[in-house]
C-alpha cells in the first residue's frame, strides 16, 4: 500500500531544467517541501523519492493528513 502511494505521488512529480550546477529540479506540488535538484534526471528522481519517503514518515508521525493521489 505504501509503495503504491509513493508511486502515485511520483507520477505527479514535475521536473524542469534550471540555471544551476545541478540543473535538474523536481518537486511534487501537493507535498509542500518535497523537492530535489541533481546533476542528472535519474539522480533527481531517486533523491526526490527519498525526500518523499521521509516526508511521509514525518506526516504520519505527526498524524497530519496526506494528499490523495490517483
C-alpha positions in Angstrom: 0.0 0.0 0.0 2.8 2.5 0.9 4.7 1.6 -2.3 1.6 2.2 -4.4 1.1 5.6 -2.7 4.7 6.6 -3.3 4.4 5.5 -7.0 1.2 7.6 -7.4 2.8 10.6 -5.9 5.9 10.2 -8.1 3.7 10.2 -11.1 2.6 13.7 -10.1 6.2 15.0 -9.9 7.2 17.9 -12.1 10.7 18.3 -13.5 12.5 21.2 -15.0 15.9 22.4 -16.0 17.2 25.3 -14.0 20.3 27.5 -14.3 22.4 25.8 -11.7 25.4 23.4 -11.5 22.8 20.8 -10.6 20.3 21.7 -13.4 17.6 19.0 -12.8 15.0 20.2 -10.4 12.0 18.1 -9.4 9.1 18.6 -7.0 5.8 17.2 -6.0 3.5 20.2 -5.8 0.9 18.6 -3.4 3.7 17.7 -1.0 5.0 21.0 0.4 8.7 20.9 0.8 9.3 17.8 -1.3 11.9 18.8 -3.9 15.3 17.8 -5.2 17.9 19.0 -7.6 20.8 17.0 -9.0 23.2 16.7 -12.0 21.1 14.1 -13.8 17.4 13.4 -14.1 17.9 9.9 -12.7 19.6 11.2 -9.6 16.9 13.9 -9.2 14.2 11.2 -9.4 16.0 9.0 -6.9 16.5 11.8 -4.4 13.0 13.1 -4.8 11.7 9.6 -4.0 13.8 9.5 -0.8 12.7 13.0 0.2 9.0 11.9 -0.3 9.5 8.8 1.8 10.9 10.9 4.7 8.1 13.5 4.2 5.5 10.7 4.5 7.1 9.4 7.7 7.1 12.8 9.3 3.5 13.4 8.4 2.4 10.0 9.7 4.3 10.6 13.0 2.6 14.0 13.3 -0.8 12.5 12.4 -1.0 15.0 9.6 -3.2 14.5 6.6 -1.6 13.2 3.4 -2.7 14.3 0.0 -4.7 11.9 -2.2 -3.1 10.7 -5.4 -4.9 8.7 -8.1 
